[in-house]
């Protein structure tokens, strides 16, 4: 079993967060809780670390990884444009389990986008995640901590049973409140398109934002 570090999910101990950040900065791969399921985290600019995640999961390299950020400012560092519908969605559902696909800036590594020109991003509604990103000073990967196509993990123990020692650290932030992944919307065009149904329903989005989802 990989090293497990307990962190308070509501009031993360910053000294413990720093232990995880040190691993990320050295090119490590960690597992951490979110408001949906446990995820695998690494610096999105570190190709070796990102490739480790693909290998660990058995995931195809052309499938992009979701990225988490802690602010709109950091979002704008990664995307070329934020549409009016995207701003509406951000204002109503971030931080939260809604991932949006944007056109990526040229500076975004192709190994995180699956070789494509878009990037999938969200701001998570989880104190541990937000402190991790803030202290790491880089966006992090946020792909579910499971084997490709496997069951979504909702506890640190499930992650440890799946991956064990190949992970540099597993943060135990208690059980996830949900086993459902984030909803994914494509906001690269004027029309908003559903990529994956998840924790936030289309009915909720239409009711709050008054926009059509195709």
C-alpha positions in Angstrom: 0.0 0.0 0.0 1.2 3.5 -0.9 1.9 6.0 1.9 -1.5 7.3 3.2 -1.7 10.8 4.7 -4.9 11.9 6.5 -5.9 15.5 6.0 -8.9 17.2 7.5 -11.4 17.6 4.6 -13.0 20.7 6.0 -9.9 22.5 7.4 -6.9 21.1 5.7 -3.7 21.2 7.7 -1.3 23.3 5.6 1.8 21.5 6.8 0.3 18.3 5.6 -0.8 19.9 2.3 2.8 21.0 1.9 4.0 17.4 2.1 1.8 16.6 -0.9 2.9 19.7 -2.7 6.6 18.8 -2.3 5.9 15.5 -4.0 4.0 17.2 -6.9 6.9 19.7 -7.4 9.3 16.8 -7.6 7.3 15.3 -10.4 5.4 12.8 -8.3 1.8 11.4 -8.6 -0.6 11.6 -5.8 -4.3 10.6 -5.1 -6.6 13.0 -3.4 -10.3 13.5 -2.6 -12.7 15.7 -4.5 -16.4 16.6 -4.1 -17.1 13.8 -6.6 -14.6 10.8 -6.6 -10.9 10.4 -5.7 -8.5 11.7 -8.4 -4.9 11.3 -9.5 -2.9 14.5 -9.3 0.3 15.7 -11.0 1.7 18.9 -12.4 0.2 19.3 -15.9 3.4 20.6 -17.2 5.5 17.6 -16.1 5.4 15.1 -19.0 7.0 12.3 -17.0 4.4 12.6 -14.2 1.5 12.9 -16.6 2.7 9.8 -18.6 2.9 7.9 -15.3 -0.8 8.6 -14.8 -1.7 7.2 -18.3 0.4 4.1 -17.6 -1.1 3.6 -14.1 -4.6 3.8 -15.3 -4.1 1.9 -18.6 -5.6 4.9 -20.3 -5.1 5.7 -24.0 -2.8 8.6 -24.6 -5.2 10.3 -27.0 -7.8 10.7 -24.3 -7.3 14.0 -22.6 -7.1 14.4 -18.8 -9.3 16.9 -16.9 -7.4 19.7 -15.2 -8.3 21.5 -12.0 -7.5 25.1 -11.2 -8.2 27.4 -8.2 -9.2 30.6 -9.9 -10.5 32.3 -13.0 -7.1 33.9 -13.4 -5.5 30.5 -13.7 -8.2 29.4 -16.1 -7.4 32.3 -18.4 -3.8 31.3 -18.5 -4.8 28.0 -20.1 -7.7 29.0 -22.5 -8.0 31.3 -25.5 -11.5 32.5 -24.9 -14.3 32.2 -22.3 -17.7 32.6 -24.0 -20.8 34.3 -22.5 -22.5 30.9 -21.8 -19.3 29.7 -20.2 -19.2 32.7 -17.9 -22.8 32.0 -16.9 -22.0 28.4 -16.1 -18.9 29.5 -14.1 -20.9 32.0 -12.0 -23.5 29.4 -11.1 -21.6 26.1 -10.8 -18.0 26.8 -9.9 -16.6 25.7 -7.7 -18.3 22.4 -8.3 -18.6 19.2 -10.3 -18.9 20.8 -13.7 -16.1 20.4 -16.2 -15.9 22.6 -19.3 -14.0 22.1 -22.5 -12.3 25.2 -23.8 -10.0 26.0 -26.7 -6.4 25.6 -25.3 -3.7 28.2 -25.5 -0.6 27.1 -27.5 1.4 27.0 -24.2 -0.7 24.1 -22.9 1.2 20.8 -23.3 -0.2 18.4 -25.9 0.4 15.5 -23.6 -2.3 16.8 -21.3 -4.9 17.4 -24.1 -4.5 14.0 -25.8 -2.8 15.8 -28.7 -5.9 18.0 -29.3 -6.6 21.7 -29.3 -9.0 21.8 -26.4 -8.6 21.5 -22.6 -11.1 20.3 -20.0 -11.1 22.3 -16.8 -13.0 22.8 -13.5 -12.6 24.5 -10.2 -13.4 21.8 -7.6 -15.6 22.4 -4.5 -13.2 20.8 -2.1 -10.9 22.5 0.4 -8.1 20.0 0.1 -8.1 20.3 -3.8 -8.1 24.1 -3.6 -5.2 24.3 -1.1 -3.2 21.7 -3.1 -3.5 23.8 -6.3 -2.9 27.1 -4.5 0.3 25.8 -2.8 1.5 23.9 -5.9 1.2 27.1 -8.0 0.3 25.0 -11.1 -2.9 23.4 -12.4 -3.2 19.7 -11.5 -4.6 16.7 -13.3 -7.9 15.4 -12.1 -8.6 12.0 -13.6 -10.5 9.5 -11.5 -8.1 7.3 -9.4 -9.1 4.0 -11.0 -8.1 1.7 -13.8 -9.5 2.8 -17.2 -13.2 1.8 -17.2 -13.1 0.7 -13.6 -15.3 1.6 -10.6 -15.1 5.2 -9.4 -13.2 5.2 -6.0 -14.8 7.0 -3.1 -12.3 6.3 -0.4 -8.5 6.3 0.1 -8.6 2.6 0.9 -10.2 1.8 -2.5 -7.4 3.8 -4.2 -4.7 2.0 -2.2 -6.2 -1.4 -3.1 -6.1 -0.5 -6.8 -2.7 1.2 -7.1 -0.8 0.5 -3.9 2.9 1.5 -3.8 3.2 2.9 -7.4 1.6 6.1 -6.1 3.9 8.5 -4.2 1.1 9.5 -1.8 -2.6 8.9 -1.1 -4.4 11.7 0.7 -7.2 10.4 2.9 -9.8 13.1 3.2 -12.6 10.8 4.2 -15.2 9.3 2.0 -16.4 11.1 -1.1 -19.9 12.6 -0.9 -20.7 11.0 -4.4 -19.5 8.3 -6.7 -20.6 10.2 -9.8 -18.0 12.0 -11.9 -18.4 15.7 -13.0 -20.6 16.6 -15.8 -18.6 17.7 -18.9 -19.8 20.4 -21.3 -18.1 21.7 -24.5 -18.1 25.5 -24.5 -15.7 26.1 -27.4 -18.6 27.2 -29.7 -21.6 29.5 -29.3 -23.8 26.4 -28.7 -23.0 24.4 -25.5 -22.7 20.6 -26.1 -23.0 17.8 -23.6 -19.9 15.6 -23.5 -20.7 13.5 -20.4 -23.6 13.4 -18.0 -22.5 13.5 -14.4 -23.2 15.0 -11.0 -24.9 18.1 -12.4 -28.0 17.4 -14.5 -28.9 19.1 -17.7 -32.2 20.1 -16.2 -30.4 21.9 -13.4 -28.2 23.8 -15.9 -31.1 24.8 -18.1 -33.2 25.9 -15.1 -30.4 28.1 -13.6 -28.6 29.4 -16.7 -31.5 29.5 -19.2 -29.2 28.1 -21.9 -29.8 25.3 -24.3 -27.6 22.2 -24.1 -27.2 20.2 -27.3 
